[in-house]
Amino acid sequence: QVQLVESGGGLVQAGGSLRLSCTALGRTFSSFIMGGWFRQAPGKEREYVARISSGGSTYYGDSVKGRFTISRDNAKNTVYLQMNSLKPEDTAVYYCAAAASSYGLWSRASAYAYWGQGTQVTVSS
């Protein structure tokens, strides 16, 4: 059974940095077609943040481009989200996701079959 386990959330002041981790259990992360991060703020829909392909190509949502970096460490079977220059509007629960097959648009949550439990990120002003 595949599980995605996230860690690294917390409280940070605006302008600060955090690094989120997502470790895959039961399957190597590099074997997924796509790994990604989404976030969901209270009362809002789940928003695409970033994704990384099995080949290592990276893509970002417009709201985080230039501030966030997604990466993968195959030896640790972990995907990271380095978040810099954080803003209060980045406050949300962040979810790790992975897809084993290609279905739909990668920027949509419905394209991903596996999800972590979520980790809270709070940015104070």
C-alpha positions, 0 to 999 in steps of 0.5 A: 500500500502506498503512503505519502507522509509529509512534514515540515510545516509550521509558523513563520513570519512573512519573508521567512522560509520553510521546507516541506518534505514528502516521503513515499512508503511502499513505492519509489517516488521516481516511479510515479509519473508525477509528484506534486504539491497542492495547498488549500486555505480555509474556504477555498478550493485546493490550489496547484503549487508545483510538480516534478516529473519522473524525469525531474522536470519541474513546473510551478503555479503562477502564485509561487513562481520564483519563490518556491522550489520543488525537488526530489532526492531519490536516495531518500525517496522524498520530494521537497518544497522549499518555500522562500519569501513567504507571504501571509497569503501562502497560509494553507494546508499543504498536500503532497500528491503523486500520480502513477498514470496519466489522467487529466491536467497535471495542475488539477487535483483530480489527476493525482491518485495518492495524497498525503495527510497535509501539513499546516503552513501559517505565515504571520504578517 
